[in-house]
Amino acid sequence: MSESCNSRHFSWLMKSCLPNPSDAKSLVPIHHHANPPATVTPISSLPDDLLLECLSRVPSSSIPSLTAVCRRWSRLLLSPYFLHLRRRLGLLRHSLFAISAVDSGLFAAVLQPQSEIPSWRVSLAVCNDGGQGSLSHARAAAIGPRVYVVSRNAVLRYDSWTGTVAVRSPMIFPRKKFAIAVVSGKIYVAGGGGGSEVTAAVEEYDPERNRWEVVTHAARKRYGCIGAAVDGVFYVIGGLKIGNETSVTSRGTAAHVYASSMDLFDVRSRQWLRSRSVPGGGCVVAACAAVGHVYVLSSHAVELSFWRFDARRGGGGGFGEWTRLKSPPLPAQVRLDGTVRFSCVGVEDKVAVVQVVGCIDDLLRRSGRSERGLRESLVLLYDTVDGEWRRAADLPEMITRAACACVEW
């Protein structure tokens, strides 16, 4: 067959579909005037609700560029309704974030427990506003994709979508070693203090107004306590009593009772519920909320115990019940003393729960010097469904004195 191509190689049908170069009429475009051209409506002219419906469907990787389009888009992307839409569409992923402060900003490390081999991804977020203060005893709480790093005299907001840091209003009462949790899109803090002064004030932070206010006072002043929230209840767990007691015996008894108990504050009714105690005593060193329960890690000087408190108030009859779970398998090199700090974060992914991958992330990090080849930090994952522990990747070396939270992004 000849490699040349000319009109003789085409069938008469194909030739009839091609315009004839010698026929000028065949080159004139045909205009249909029956239907006028449709008017193009720019997306910017849409009302806010329709624009949010469109923006909520973009991939997470495109969100940083959307915030730079205009102030209106940036404002809409910060709204709680935008998170609600993405959550409803199943576009939010739950991840564990570890935040560590440096002179220029924050190191942020993210871990996705749903992965077969969880590994950390690290990024540096530069704080352009300055004024970050001391974050050595900071706590972290997340609302959607934004992590609020709260310390004694400063509050930073880290946006996991854009990787930016902004300075927010500090707490009314400067405090460290306090309890923190998120209830209905607002941050609550209790306990803690500075030096020998421990405050009883419970503060609420509204991220939309960037404002703190005192909502109640706790009956017990706890120092070194831990916070969690389930079903509209703010749990203030563990810690020590710092105050004047008449005898050494009474001080020791009060400290023990505080260290193994938790107070319950109903945010909606602004009422304190009956306090509960962790079975077996011990000192609560970490706690978190996940899948309708509060998980508590207690230290007994030579061993750890792991407990689950049923915090569901939906009328199932199980509210208030304690269950002892399998203790975390710590390496032999880890000593249970003041050099080790424990942090517990619940990562609740709806898909992961369905796929039997619902996890409690227990970040066990060593703040002192490593010994016998043990890294400075390690991460253990507890599966709330099958009740088994597994080890994940250690925290990156640049993440020191980390504040941890579960982030939707």
QUILINVEN-V354649 format. One record per residue. RES is the residue in three letters. PHI is phi as a letter, one per 40 degrees, with the letter a starting at -180 (none if undefined). PSI is psi in radians with two decimals (999 if undefined). Layout:
# QUILINVEN-V354649
RES|PHI|PSI, RES|PHI|PSI
This chain:
# QUILINVEN-V354649
MET|none|2.41, SER|c|2.50, GLU|c|-0.28, SER|c|2.67, CYS|b|2.11, ASN|b|-3.09, SER|c|-0.39, ARG|c|-0.37, HIS|c|-0.11, PHE|c|2.57, SER|c|2.88, TRP|c|-0.47, LEU|c|-0.76, MET|c|-0.66, LYS|c|-0.51, SER|c|-0.34, CYS|c|-0.22, LEU|c|2.52, PRO|c|2.59, ASN|c|2.04, PRO|d|-0.47, SER|c|-0.20, ASP|b|1.88, ALA|c|-0.54, LYS|c|-0.52, SER|c|-0.27, LEU|c|-0.08, VAL|c|2.13, PRO|c|2.57, ILE|c|2.24, HIS|b|2.30, HIS|b|1.94, HIS|c|0.01, ALA|c|-0.71, ASN|b|1.97, PRO|c|2.70, PRO|c|2.44, ALA|c|2.54, THR|c|2.24, VAL|c|2.14, THR|c|2.06, PRO|c|2.61, ILE|c|-0.47, SER|c|-0.34, SER|c|-0.09, LEU|c|2.60, PRO|c|2.89, ASP|d|-0.73, ASP|c|-0.71, LEU|c|-0.63, LEU|c|-0.69, LEU|c|-0.64, GLU|c|-0.64, CYS|c|-0.81, LEU|c|-0.52, SER|c|-0.21, ARG|c|0.02, VAL|c|2.68, PRO|c|2.71, SER|c|-0.55, SER|c|-0.35, SER|c|-0.18, ILE|c|-0.72, PRO|d|-0.68, SER|c|-0.50, LEU|c|-0.63, THR|c|-0.35, ALA|c|-0.01, VAL|c|-0.93, CYS|a|2.97, ARG|c|-0.61, ARG|c|-0.80, TRP|c|-0.71, SER|c|-0.70, ARG|c|-0.72, LEU|c|-0.65, LEU|c|-0.34, LEU|c|-0.14, SER|c|2.57, PRO|c|-0.51, TYR|c|-0.56, PHE|c|-0.75, LEU|c|-0.68, HIS|c|-0.75, LEU|c|-0.77, ARG|c|-0.61, ARG|c|-0.71, ARG|c|-0.58, LEU|c|-0.05, GLY|g|0.52, LEU|b|0.06, LEU|b|2.36, ARG|b|2.49, HIS|c|2.24, SER|b|2.75, LEU|c|2.18, PHE|b|2.35, ALA|b|2.18, ILE|b|2.31, SER|b|2.32, ALA|c|2.45, VAL|b|3.08, ASP|c|-0.66, SER|c|-0.19, GLY|i|-2.30, LEU|b|2.42, PHE|c|2.24, ALA|b|2.21, ALA|b|2.35, VAL|b|2.43, LEU|b|2.27, GLN|b|1.80, PRO|c|-0.33, GLN|c|-0.31, SER|c|2.65, GLU|c|-0.69, ILE|b|1.55, PRO|c|2.30, SER|b|2.73, TRP|c|2.51, ARG|b|2.22, VAL|b|2.46, SER|a|2.76, LEU|b|2.16, ALA|b|2.13, VAL|c|2.31, CYS|c|1.84, ASN|c|-0.34, ASP|c|-0.28, GLY|g|-2.95, GLY|g|0.49, GLN|c|-0.27, GLY|g|-2.81, SER|c|2.19, LEU|b|0.43, SER|c|-0.52, HIS|b|0.61, ALA|c|2.63, ARG|b|2.77, ALA|b|2.48, ALA|a|2.45, ALA|b|2.41, ILE|b|1.83, GLY|g|-2.23, PRO|c|0.08, ARG|b|2.24, VAL|b|2.19, TYR|b|2.02, VAL|c|1.90, VAL|b|2.12, SER|b|-3.03, ARG|d|-0.71, ASN|b|0.30, ALA|a|2.67, VAL|b|2.20, LEU|b|2.48, ARG|b|2.07, TYR|b|2.19, ASP|c|1.96, SER|c|-0.33, TRP|c|-0.84, THR|c|-0.26, GLY|g|0.43, THR|b|2.75, VAL|b|2.39, ALA|b|2.51, VAL|c|2.30, ARG|b|3.09, SER|c|2.40, PRO|c|2.93, MET|c|2.76, ILE|c|-0.79, PHE|b|1.98, PRO|d|2.27, ARG|a|2.72, LYS|b|2.84, LYS|f|0.94, PHE|b|2.96, ALA|c|2.48, ILE|a|2.50, ALA|a|2.87, VAL|b|2.25, VAL|b|2.09, SER|f|0.77, GLY|g|0.17, LYS|b|2.66, ILE|c|2.38, TYR|b|2.40, VAL|b|2.58, ALA|a|2.72, GLY|g|-2.95, GLY|g|3.09, GLY|i|-2.79, GLY|b|2.22, GLY|g|-2.25, SER|c|-0.02, GLU|c|2.04, VAL|b|2.24, THR|c|2.55, ALA|c|-0.12, ALA|c|2.37, VAL|b|2.11, GLU|b|2.61, GLU|b|2.35, TYR|b|2.19, ASP|c|1.92, PRO|c|-0.47, GLU|c|-0.66, ARG|c|-0.16, ASN|f|0.93, ARG|a|2.40, TRP|b|2.55, GLU|a|2.63, VAL|c|2.22, VAL|b|-0.38, THR|a|3.10, HIS|b|2.40, ALA|c|2.60, ALA|c|-0.53, ARG|b|2.30, LYS|c|1.93, ARG|b|2.42, TYR|b|2.26, GLY|g|0.45, CYS|c|3.00, ILE|b|2.52, GLY|b|2.66, ALA|a|2.81, ALA|a|2.28, VAL|a|2.32, ASP|f|0.74, GLY|g|0.18, VAL|b|2.28, PHE|c|2.03, TYR|c|2.18, VAL|b|1.94, ILE|b|2.41, GLY|g|-2.73, GLY|g|-3.14, LEU|b|2.69, LYS|c|2.23, ILE|b|1.98, GLY|a|-3.10, ASN|c|2.18, GLU|b|2.71, THR|c|-0.37, SER|a|2.83, VAL|c|-0.65, THR|c|-0.78, SER|c|-0.62, ARG|c|-0.77, GLY|c|-0.69, THR|c|-0.78, ALA|c|-0.73, ALA|c|-0.71, HIS|c|-0.74, VAL|c|-0.71, TYR|c|-0.71, ALA|c|-0.36, SER|b|0.36, SER|b|3.02, MET|a|2.47, ASP|b|2.55, LEU|b|2.10, PHE|b|2.05, ASP|c|1.95, VAL|c|-0.72, ARG|c|-0.83, SER|c|-0.17, ARG|f|0.67, GLN|b|2.59, TRP|c|2.27, LEU|c|3.08, ARG|c|2.32, SER|c|2.70, ARG|b|2.76, SER|b|2.51, VAL|c|2.25, PRO|c|2.56, GLY|g|-0.03, GLY|g|-2.42, GLY|g|-3.09, CYS|b|2.11, VAL|c|2.10, VAL|b|-0.24, ALA|a|2.63, ALA|a|2.72, CYS|a|3.01, ALA|b|2.47, ALA|a|2.39, VAL|f|0.80, GLY|g|0.19, HIS|b|2.79, VAL|b|2.21, TYR|b|2.29, VAL|b|2.31, LEU|b|2.09, SER|b|2.55, SER|b|2.37, HIS|b|0.71, ALA|g|-0.88, VAL|b|-0.10, GLU|a|2.91, LEU|b|2.55, SER|b|2.58, PHE|b|2.19, TRP|b|2.69, ARG|b|2.24, PHE|b|2.19, ASP|c|1.90, ALA|b|0.19, ARG|c|2.22, ARG|b|0.43, GLY|c|0.19, GLY|g|0.19, GLY|c|-0.20, GLY|g|-0.07, GLY|c|0.00, PHE|c|2.29, GLY|g|-0.07, GLU|c|2.44, TRP|b|2.50, THR|b|2.25, ARG|c|2.35, LEU|b|3.03, LYS|c|2.31, SER|c|2.64, PRO|c|2.40, PRO|c|1.44, LEU|c|2.51, PRO|c|2.70, ALA|c|-0.42, GLN|c|-0.33, VAL|c|2.12, ARG|c|2.48, LEU|c|1.36, ASP|b|-2.98, GLY|c|-0.18, THR|c|-0.17, VAL|b|2.29, ARG|b|2.36, PHE|b|2.47, SER|b|2.39, CYS|b|2.23, VAL|b|2.24, GLY|c|2.18, VAL|b|1.82, GLU|b|1.85, ASP|b|2.13, LYS|d|-0.69, VAL|c|-0.74, ALA|c|-0.64, VAL|c|-0.74, VAL|c|-0.71, GLN|c|0.29, VAL|f|0.75, VAL|b|0.30, GLY|c|2.26, CYS|b|2.67, ILE|b|2.20, ASP|c|2.01, ASP|b|1.88, LEU|c|1.93, LEU|b|1.80, ARG|b|2.46, ARG|c|2.10, SER|c|-0.20, GLY|c|-2.81, ARG|c|2.50, SER|c|2.65, GLU|b|2.53, ARG|f|0.76, GLY|g|-0.02, LEU|c|2.34, ARG|c|2.89, GLU|c|-0.45, SER|a|2.72, LEU|a|2.79, VAL|b|2.25, LEU|b|2.42, LEU|b|2.28, TYR|b|2.19, ASP|c|2.04, THR|c|-0.20, VAL|c|-0.94, ASP|c|-0.08, GLY|g|0.46, GLU|b|2.67, TRP|b|2.62, ARG|a|2.72, ARG|c|2.38, ALA|b|-3.08, ALA|c|2.46, ASP|c|2.73, LEU|c|2.49, PRO|d|2.67, GLU|c|-0.56, MET|c|-0.16, ILE|c|1.76, THR|b|2.57, ARG|f|0.93, ALA|c|2.55, ALA|b|2.32, CYS|b|2.62, ALA|a|2.78, CYS|c|2.26, VAL|b|2.40, GLU|c|2.17, TRP|a|999
